[in-house]
């Protein structure tokens, strides 16, 4: 007999997401992913100056502000064929790398680790044993007996006072929780330490971007950072070296704590290396350009179909393959019509057709998220896509840190993992840690390239744009923390005629299309175990492994201030 499980809203994500499951015999047989609020930023942008678009698009999300700003200016620059000075490229690269490091750490420790870590179990841990265990696979100084004892006492005080804060309402004691008390104690300690480290990553973003969230230093054509190495009011050597030392501190945490923690968790949950694969078509785009013309990149891009070893490499943001073959379907989405179109021809015309009640079958339209496709196929995007592309093409940093992750699992658990295990729920977590380590190393490399170029006397940061008469089109790509982000603009006589953002969580969280092909969230949940339909922890594990950001995939706007929807949390 089938049991209907509705999780609404999914928490510990950004935005509003509902998941509906059909469970039979303790296993998910069918899943539906529903975005429950509308994005209207594209409508707001119509008729505006393209140079201002990045300021608006940052407001798509309160977390992913930087990534939308970058994709937006790249979109307009692409339409104009405008080169960006090398200094500007490198400053942008350091910003997006630091932002992604912040995002990846927050995702693992503060949004998804509680799916695997039993905080209350940490009260049973022996701090000395926990410290000795940690010393067997990392030399991180934050794992001392004294520090772990202090963490245990802090958790005990929370529990005694009934003030668990962010740990309230966790699935403590759930049969799917398998970590020993000592590992739980280490995880809680690192949860608290990560709060400080992710803050430092954001400091780098603010030092170069003027503030965060919503950086202020971008411009179509470059950045607005004034550079004078001898002036205390501009970007100078003192600020540059403060950025460098902070980046080094962040990278130490990533390689000594984050990567080993993911390896430790994976070894205690080996069955989760076989759950959650779903869609095994993968898409990644190159990023972190190392030249003004944007022809060389330090992060790889490519397409993998059906999990096969072959990779169709994507080496340029001007790749005609992407421009021709990226489409969006609204067959099952709350928009007017049932078309499938490329983003430049896309529309954002809302047409809400009714609420989906838990006891009713799936309606024809059930989500505010569109369904992107590549060559008509659903694609999984995100760190897993980029790591698989990089590993299969021999990208040195990807190979280095993937092998480091595999070696860590073997050192801690004596388990031999293969890259094929990445096609899974835990594989997405491993790939995110791998990518975070790669970005840490690359942020320091690009800092060095910036310092070297400034040392040559080049302080240029901006090339002014000129808009022609008539229509031009551009697309700006960015490999954001959650995967491929693209902004598609049509500019007519210097004003925005159409604007569409195809974001990572649209690719992953999208509903079925006109061919009834499920999106990646929906496909990944099929086959997942559900021990207790009333406590569907296992479903959360897989959904959270994508790092959902539904605020990006959908966004609420009503020009008259009218109520669009109500959300009731029971």
C-alpha positions as CSV (number, residue, x, y, z in Angstrom):
1,X,0.0,0.0,0.0
2,X,1.3,3.4,-0.9
3,X,1.7,6.1,1.7
4,X,1.7,9.8,0.8
5,X,4.4,11.9,2.6
6,X,4.3,15.7,2.2
7,X,7.2,17.8,3.6
8,X,6.2,21.4,3.4
9,X,8.2,23.5,3.9
10,X,11.6,21.9,3.6
11,X,13.7,23.8,6.2
12,X,17.4,24.5,6.4
13,X,17.4,25.8,2.8
14,X,17.0,29.2,1.2
15,X,13.4,29.8,-0.1
16,X,10.2,27.8,-0.2
17,X,10.2,24.1,-1.3
18,X,7.7,21.4,-0.9
19,X,8.4,17.7,-1.5
20,X,5.7,15.0,-2.1
21,X,6.6,11.3,-1.9
22,X,4.8,8.1,-2.6
23,X,6.3,5.5,-0.3
24,X,5.8,1.8,-0.6
25,X,7.4,-0.9,1.6
26,X,9.7,1.7,3.2
27,X,11.0,3.0,-0.2
28,X,10.2,6.1,-2.3
29,X,8.6,5.1,-5.6
30,X,7.6,8.5,-6.9
31,X,8.5,12.1,-5.9
32,X,7.4,15.6,-6.8
33,X,9.3,18.9,-6.2
34,X,7.3,22.1,-5.9
35,X,8.5,25.6,-5.6
36,X,5.8,27.5,-3.8
37,X,6.5,31.2,-4.5
38,X,6.9,33.2,-7.7
39,X,10.0,34.9,-9.0
40,X,9.4,38.2,-10.8
41,X,12.8,39.8,-11.1
42,X,12.8,39.3,-14.8
43,X,9.7,41.4,-15.1
44,X,11.1,44.2,-13.0
45,X,14.2,44.4,-15.3
46,X,12.3,45.0,-18.5
47,X,13.0,48.5,-19.9
48,X,15.8,49.3,-17.5
49,X,19.4,50.2,-18.3
50,X,21.5,47.0,-18.7
51,X,24.3,48.6,-16.6
52,X,21.9,48.5,-13.6
53,X,20.7,44.9,-14.0
54,X,23.3,43.4,-11.6
55,X,22.2,45.6,-8.8
56,X,18.6,44.3,-9.1
57,X,19.5,40.6,-9.7
58,X,21.5,40.5,-6.5
59,X,18.1,40.8,-4.8
60,X,16.9,37.5,-6.3
61,X,18.3,35.8,-3.1
62,X,19.6,36.9,0.3
63,X,22.4,34.3,0.2
64,X,23.4,34.1,-3.5
65,X,23.7,37.9,-4.1
66,X,27.3,37.9,-5.4
67,X,26.7,35.1,-8.0
68,X,23.8,36.9,-9.6
69,X,25.8,40.1,-9.8
70,X,28.6,38.3,-11.5
71,X,26.4,36.5,-14.0
72,X,24.5,39.7,-14.8
73,X,27.5,41.9,-15.7
74,X,28.9,39.0,-17.7
75,X,25.7,38.7,-19.6
76,X,25.8,42.4,-20.7
77,X,29.5,42.2,-21.4
78,X,28.9,39.1,-23.6
79,X,26.2,41.0,-25.6
80,X,28.7,43.8,-26.2
81,X,31.7,41.6,-26.8
82,X,33.4,43.7,-24.1
83,X,36.8,42.7,-22.7
84,X,37.4,43.1,-18.9
85,X,40.8,44.2,-17.6
86,X,42.9,41.4,-16.0
87,X,42.9,43.1,-12.6
88,X,39.1,43.2,-12.6
89,X,38.8,39.5,-13.6
90,X,41.2,38.5,-10.8
91,X,39.3,40.7,-8.2
92,X,36.0,39.2,-9.3
93,X,37.6,35.7,-9.1
94,X,38.8,36.1,-5.5
95,X,35.3,37.4,-4.5
96,X,33.4,34.5,-6.1
97,X,35.9,32.0,-4.7
98,X,35.6,33.4,-1.2
99,X,31.8,33.6,-1.5
100,X,31.7,29.9,-2.6
101,X,33.9,28.8,0.3
102,X,31.6,30.6,2.7
103,X,28.6,29.0,1.0
104,X,30.0,25.4,0.9
105,X,31.0,25.5,4.6
106,X,27.6,26.9,5.7
107,X,25.9,24.2,3.7
108,X,27.7,21.3,5.2
109,X,27.9,22.4,8.8
110,X,24.9,24.5,9.4
111,X,22.3,23.4,6.9
112,X,22.8,19.7,6.2
113,X,25.1,18.1,8.9
114,X,22.2,17.8,11.2
115,X,20.8,15.2,8.9
116,X,23.7,13.0,9.9
117,X,24.8,14.2,13.3
118,X,22.9,13.5,16.5
119,X,23.7,16.5,18.7
120,X,22.2,15.0,21.8
121,X,24.3,11.9,21.4
122,X,27.4,14.0,21.8
123,X,26.6,14.2,25.5
124,X,27.6,10.5,25.8
125,X,31.0,11.2,24.3
126,X,34.4,10.9,26.0
127,X,36.3,14.1,24.9
128,X,39.7,12.3,25.3
129,X,38.6,9.5,23.0
130,X,37.2,12.0,20.6
131,X,40.4,14.0,20.6
132,X,42.5,10.9,20.0
133,X,40.2,9.8,17.1
134,X,40.6,13.2,15.5
135,X,44.4,13.1,15.9
136,X,44.4,9.8,13.9
137,X,43.4,11.6,10.7
138,X,44.1,15.4,11.1
139,X,46.4,17.7,13.0
140,X,43.8,20.5,13.4
141,X,44.5,22.3,16.7
142,X,40.9,22.8,17.5
143,X,40.4,19.1,18.5
144,X,42.1,19.3,21.9
145,X,40.6,17.5,24.9
146,X,40.1,20.9,26.6
147,X,38.2,22.3,23.6
148,X,36.0,19.3,23.1
149,X,35.3,19.2,26.8
150,X,34.1,22.8,26.7
151,X,31.9,22.0,23.7
152,X,30.3,19.1,25.5
153,X,29.7,21.3,28.6
154,X,28.1,23.9,26.3
155,X,25.7,21.4,24.8
156,X,24.9,20.0,28.2
157,X,24.0,23.5,29.4
158,X,21.8,24.0,26.4
159,X,19.9,20.8,27.0
160,X,19.6,21.5,30.8
161,X,18.1,24.9,30.0
162,X,15.9,23.6,27.3
163,X,17.5,26.1,24.9
164,X,18.8,24.0,22.0
165,X,18.5,26.9,19.6
166,X,19.3,25.8,16.1
167,X,19.4,22.2,17.3
168,X,15.8,22.2,18.4
169,X,13.4,19.7,16.7
170,X,16.2,17.6,15.2
171,X,15.7,14.0,14.5
172,X,17.6,13.0,17.6
173,X,17.6,9.3,18.2
174,X,16.2,8.5,14.7
175,X,17.1,4.9,13.7
176,X,18.9,6.3,10.6
177,X,21.5,8.1,12.8
178,X,24.6,6.0,13.1
179,X,27.5,8.2,14.2
180,X,29.3,7.2,17.4
181,X,29.1,9.8,20.3
182,X,32.7,10.8,19.8
183,X,32.2,11.6,16.1
184,X,29.0,13.5,17.0
185,X,31.0,15.6,19.5
186,X,33.7,16.4,16.9
187,X,31.0,17.4,14.4
188,X,29.3,19.7,16.9
189,X,32.7,21.3,17.8
190,X,33.4,21.9,14.1
191,X,29.9,23.2,13.6
192,X,30.7,26.0,16.1
193,X,34.2,26.6,14.7
194,X,32.8,26.8,11.2
195,X,30.6,29.7,12.3
196,X,33.8,31.7,12.7
197,X,35.6,30.5,9.6
198,X,32.7,31.1,7.2
199,X,32.5,34.7,8.6
200,X,36.1,35.2,7.6
201,X,35.4,34.1,4.1
202,X,32.7,36.7,3.9
203,X,35.1,39.3,5.2
204,X,37.2,38.7,2.1
205,X,34.1,39.3,0.0
206,X,33.4,42.5,1.9
207,X,37.0,43.8,1.7
208,X,37.0,43.6,-2.1
209,X,33.3,44.1,-2.8
210,X,32.7,47.0,-0.3
211,X,30.0,45.0,1.6
212,X,28.2,41.7,1.7
213,X,25.6,40.6,1.1
214,X,25.0,42.7,-2.1
215,X,28.5,43.7,-3.1
216,X,28.9,47.2,-4.5
217,X,32.1,47.1,-6.6
218,X,30.9,45.6,-9.9
219,X,30.4,47.5,-13.1
220,X,29.7,46.4,-16.7
221,X,33.2,46.5,-18.0
222,X,35.1,45.7,-14.8
223,X,35.1,46.7,-11.1
224,X,35.0,50.0,-9.3
225,X,38.0,49.2,-7.0
226,X,40.4,52.0,-6.9
227,X,44.0,50.7,-6.8
228,X,46.9,52.7,-5.3
229,X,49.4,50.6,-3.4
230,X,50.6,53.6,-1.4
231,X,47.2,55.1,-0.6
232,X,45.4,53.9,2.6
233,X,42.0,54.8,1.2
234,X,42.3,52.4,-1.8
235,X,43.1,48.8,-2.4
236,X,46.7,48.7,-1.2
237,X,49.4,46.2,-0.1
238,X,48.2,46.2,3.5
239,X,44.7,45.2,2.5
240,X,46.0,42.7,-0.1
241,X,48.1,41.0,2.6
242,X,45.2,41.0,5.0
243,X,43.2,39.2,2.3
244,X,46.0,36.7,1.7
245,X,46.4,35.8,5.4
246,X,42.6,35.3,5.7
247,X,42.5,33.1,2.7
248,X,45.3,30.9,4.1
249,X,43.4,30.5,7.4
250,X,40.2,29.5,5.6
251,X,42.1,27.0,3.4
252,X,43.6,25.4,6.5
253,X,40.1,24.7,8.0
254,X,38.9,23.3,4.7
255,X,41.7,20.8,4.2
256,X,42.2,19.9,7.9
257,X,38.6,19.9,9.1
258,X,35.9,20.1,6.3
259,X,37.3,17.5,3.9
260,X,38.2,15.0,6.7
261,X,34.7,15.5,8.3
262,X,32.9,14.6,5.1
263,X,35.2,11.5,4.8
264,X,34.4,10.5,8.3
265,X,30.7,10.9,7.9
266,X,30.7,9.0,4.6
267,X,32.5,6.0,6.1
268,X,29.8,5.6,8.8
269,X,27.0,5.7,6.2
270,X,28.4,3.6,3.3
271,X,24.9,2.7,2.2
272,X,24.3,6.3,1.3
273,X,26.9,6.0,-1.4
274,X,24.3,4.0,-3.3
275,X,21.3,6.2,-2.7
276,X,20.3,9.5,-4.4
277,X,22.0,9.3,-7.8
278,X,18.8,10.2,-9.9
279,X,19.7,12.1,-13.0
280,X,23.2,11.2,-14.1
281,X,23.4,13.8,-16.9
282,X,25.7,16.5,-15.7
283,X,26.5,20.0,-16.8
284,X,29.3,22.4,-15.6
285,X,30.7,25.5,-17.1
286,X,34.3,26.8,-17.0
287,X,35.0,29.6,-14.5
288,X,37.7,31.7,-12.9
289,X,39.1,33.3,-16.1
290,X,42.8,34.0,-16.1
291,X,42.9,36.5,-19.0
292,X,41.1,39.7,-20.0
293,X,39.6,38.0,-23.1
294,X,38.1,35.2,-21.0
295,X,39.7,32.4,-23.1
296,X,41.5,30.5,-20.3
297,X,39.9,29.3,-17.1
298,X,41.0,27.6,-13.9
299,X,37.8,25.6,-13.3
300,X,36.7,23.1,-16.0
301,X,33.4,22.8,-17.8
302,X,31.7,20.0,-19.7
303,X,28.7,17.8,-20.3
304,X,28.3,14.1,-19.2
305,X,25.4,12.1,-20.4
306,X,23.9,9.1,-18.6
307,X,26.9,8.9,-16.3
308,X,29.2,7.7,-19.1
309,X,32.9,8.3,-18.9
310,X,33.0,10.5,-22.0
311,X,33.0,14.3,-21.5
312,X,31.9,16.9,-24.1
313,X,34.1,19.7,-22.9
314,X,32.8,23.2,-22.6
315,X,35.8,25.6,-22.8
316,X,34.1,29.0,-23.5
317,X,31.2,31.1,-22.3
318,X,30.6,31.7,-26.0
319,X,30.0,28.0,-26.7
320,X,27.2,27.8,-29.3
321,X,26.3,24.3,-28.1
322,X,24.9,25.8,-24.9
323,X,23.3,28.8,-26.6
324,X,21.5,26.5,-29.0
325,X,20.5,23.7,-26.6
326,X,19.5,25.2,-23.3
327,X,15.7,25.4,-23.1
328,X,13.1,25.8,-20.4
329,X,9.7,24.0,-20.2
330,X,6.7,25.4,-18.4
331,X,4.4,22.3,-19.1
332,X,4.1,21.6,-15.4
333,X,4.9,25.1,-14.0
334,X,2.5,27.9,-12.9
335,X,3.1,30.0,-16.1
336,X,0.9,30.9,-19.0
337,X,1.1,28.3,-21.7
338,X,2.9,25.0,-22.1
339,X,5.9,26.0,-24.3
340,X,9.5,24.9,-24.4
341,X,11.8,27.7,-25.4
342,X,15.3,29.0,-25.2
343,X,15.8,31.6,-22.5
344,X,16.2,34.6,-24.9
345,X,12.6,33.8,-26.1
346,X,11.4,32.9,-22.6
347,X,8.6,34.7,-20.8
348,X,7.7,35.0,-17.1
349,X,3.9,35.3,-17.2
350,X,2.4,33.8,-14.0
351,X,-0.8,31.7,-14.1
352,X,-1.6,30.0,-10.9
353,X,-4.0,27.1,-11.4
354,X,-4.7,26.0,-7.9
355,X,-3.2,24.7,-4.7
356,X,-2.1,21.0,-4.4
357,X,-3.7,19.5,-1.4
358,X,-1.8,16.6,0.3
359,X,-4.6,14.1,-0.3
360,X,-5.0,14.8,-4.0
361,X,-3.1,13.4,-7.0
362,X,-0.5,15.5,-8.7
363,X,-2.1,18.3,-10.8
364,X,-1.0,19.1,-14.3
365,X,0.9,22.2,-13.0
366,X,2.4,22.1,-9.5
367,X,5.5,24.4,-9.2
368,X,6.6,27.9,-9.8
369,X,10.0,26.5,-10.9
370,X,10.5,26.1,-14.7
371,X,12.1,22.9,-16.0
372,X,15.4,23.6,-17.8
373,X,16.7,21.0,-20.3
374,X,19.9,20.5,-22.4
375,X,19.2,18.8,-25.7
376,X,15.7,18.1,-24.2
377,X,17.3,16.2,-21.2
378,X,17.2,17.0,-17.5
379,X,20.7,17.8,-16.2
380,X,22.1,17.7,-12.7
381,X,24.3,20.8,-11.9
382,X,26.4,21.6,-8.9
383,X,29.8,20.7,-7.4
384,X,29.3,17.0,-8.3
385,X,28.9,17.9,-12.0
386,X,32.1,20.0,-12.0
387,X,34.1,17.4,-10.0
388,X,33.1,14.6,-12.3
389,X,33.9,16.6,-15.4
390,X,37.2,17.7,-13.9
391,X,38.2,14.2,-12.8
392,X,37.3,12.5,-16.1
393,X,39.3,15.1,-18.1
394,X,42.3,15.0,-15.8
395,X,42.0,18.5,-14.3
396,X,45.0,18.5,-11.9
397,X,43.3,20.1,-8.9
398,X,40.2,18.0,-9.2
399,X,42.2,14.8,-9.3
400,X,44.4,16.0,-6.4
401,X,41.5,16.7,-4.0
402,X,39.3,13.8,-5.2
403,X,42.2,11.4,-4.4
404,X,42.7,13.2,-1.1
405,X,39.0,12.6,-0.2
406,X,39.3,8.9,-1.2
407,X,42.5,8.5,0.8
408,X,40.9,10.1,3.9
409,X,38.0,7.6,3.8
410,X,40.5,4.8,3.6
411,X,42.6,6.2,6.4
412,X,39.7,6.6,8.7
413,X,37.5,3.6,7.8
414,X,39.7,1.3,5.7
415,X,37.1,1.5,3.0
416,X,38.1,1.6,-0.7
417,X,36.0,4.1,-2.5
418,X,35.9,4.7,-6.2
419,X,35.0,7.9,-8.1
420,X,31.8,6.1,-9.2
421,X,30.6,6.3,-5.6
422,X,30.2,10.1,-6.2
423,X,26.9,9.4,-8.0
424,X,25.0,9.5,-4.7
425,X,23.6,11.6,-1.9
426,X,26.9,11.5,0.0
427,X,28.8,11.9,-3.3
428,X,27.3,15.4,-3.6
429,X,28.7,16.3,-0.1
430,X,32.1,14.9,-1.0
431,X,32.2,16.8,-4.3
432,X,31.3,20.1,-2.5
433,X,34.2,19.6,-0.1
434,X,36.5,18.8,-2.9
435,X,35.4,21.9,-4.8
436,X,35.8,24.0,-1.7
437,X,39.4,22.9,-1.3
438,X,40.1,23.6,-5.0
439,X,38.7,27.1,-4.6
440,X,40.8,27.7,-1.5
441,X,43.9,26.9,-3.5
442,X,42.8,28.8,-6.5
443,X,41.8,31.9,-4.5
444,X,45.4,32.1,-3.3
445,X,46.7,31.5,-6.8
446,X,44.6,34.4,-8.2
447,X,45.7,36.6,-5.3
448,X,49.3,35.9,-6.5
449,X,48.4,36.7,-10.1
450,X,46.8,40.0,-9.0
451,X,49.8,41.0,-6.9
452,X,52.1,40.1,-9.8
453,X,50.1,42.2,-12.3
454,X,50.0,45.2,-9.9
455,X,53.7,44.8,-9.4
456,X,54.1,45.4,-13.2
457,X,52.4,48.8,-12.8
458,X,49.1,47.8,-14.3
459,X,46.3,49.3,-12.2
460,X,43.5,49.4,-14.8
461,X,40.1,47.9,-13.6
462,X,37.5,49.2,-16.1
463,X,36.6,49.4,-19.8
464,X,33.6,51.6,-20.4
465,X,30.7,50.0,-22.3
466,X,29.0,51.5,-25.4
467,X,25.6,50.3,-26.4
468,X,24.7,50.2,-30.1
469,X,21.4,50.9,-31.8
470,X,19.3,47.8,-32.5
471,X,19.0,44.4,-30.8
472,X,21.9,42.5,-29.2
473,X,21.9,39.4,-27.1
474,X,24.2,38.1,-24.4
475,X,24.5,35.3,-21.8
476,X,26.5,35.4,-18.7
477,X,27.6,32.0,-17.2
478,X,29.0,31.4,-13.7
479,X,29.7,28.1,-12.0
480,X,28.0,29.2,-8.7
481,X,28.2,27.2,-5.4
482,X,25.0,25.2,-6.4
483,X,26.0,24.8,-10.1
484,X,25.5,26.4,-13.5
485,X,24.0,29.9,-13.3
486,X,23.2,31.8,-16.5
487,X,21.6,35.2,-17.1
488,X,20.2,35.7,-20.6
489,X,19.6,39.3,-21.8
490,X,18.1,40.8,-24.9
491,X,19.0,44.5,-25.2
492,X,17.1,46.8,-27.6
493,X,18.5,50.3,-28.3
494,X,20.4,50.3,-25.0
495,X,17.5,49.1,-22.8
496,X,16.6,45.6,-21.5
497,X,13.9,44.0,-23.8
498,X,13.9,40.6,-22.1
499,X,15.8,39.0,-19.2
500,X,15.8,35.5,-18.0
501,X,17.8,33.9,-15.2
502,X,18.3,30.1,-15.4
503,X,19.7,29.2,-12.0
504,X,21.2,26.0,-10.4
505,X,18.1,25.2,-8.3
506,X,15.9,25.7,-11.4
507,X,18.0,22.9,-13.1
508,X,17.9,20.7,-10.0
509,X,14.5,21.5,-8.4
510,X,12.5,21.8,-11.6
511,X,9.3,19.7,-12.1
512,X,8.5,17.3,-14.8
513,X,8.5,18.6,-18.4
514,X,6.2,18.0,-21.4
515,X,7.7,14.6,-21.8
516,X,7.0,13.8,-18.1
517,X,10.8,13.6,-17.4
518,X,11.3,14.2,-13.7
519,X,13.8,16.8,-12.5
520,X,17.0,15.9,-10.5
521,X,15.4,16.3,-7.1
522,X,12.5,14.1,-8.1
523,X,14.6,11.4,-9.7
524,X,17.1,11.3,-6.9
525,X,14.5,10.5,-4.3
526,X,13.2,7.4,-6.0
527,X,14.7,4.4,-4.3
528,X,15.5,6.2,-1.1
529,X,14.6,4.4,2.1
530,X,12.1,5.9,4.5
531,X,12.2,4.1,7.9
532,X,9.3,6.2,9.4
533,X,7.0,8.2,7.1
534,X,6.2,10.5,10.0
535,X,9.9,11.3,10.3
536,X,11.2,11.3,6.7
537,X,14.8,12.1,7.6
538,X,16.2,10.1,4.7
539,X,14.3,12.3,2.2
540,X,15.8,15.4,3.7
541,X,19.3,13.9,3.4
542,X,19.0,13.6,-0.4
543,X,17.2,16.9,-0.9
544,X,19.7,18.8,1.3
545,X,22.6,17.2,-0.6
546,X,21.8,19.5,-3.5
547,X,22.0,22.6,-1.3
548,X,18.6,24.0,-2.4
549,X,18.1,27.7,-3.0
550,X,14.5,28.1,-4.1
551,X,14.7,31.9,-3.6
552,X,16.9,31.8,-6.7
553,X,14.7,29.4,-8.6
554,X,11.6,31.5,-7.8
555,X,11.0,34.9,-6.3
556,X,8.0,36.8,-5.0
557,X,6.9,40.1,-6.5
558,X,3.6,41.9,-6.8
559,X,3.8,45.5,-8.0
560,X,0.6,46.5,-6.1
561,X,1.7,44.9,-2.8
562,X,-1.1,42.3,-2.9
563,X,-0.8,39.0,-1.1
564,X,0.5,36.3,-3.5
565,X,0.2,33.3,-1.2
566,X,0.0,32.1,2.4
567,X,2.3,29.5,3.9
568,X,1.1,27.7,7.1
569,X,3.6,25.6,9.0
570,X,1.8,23.0,11.2
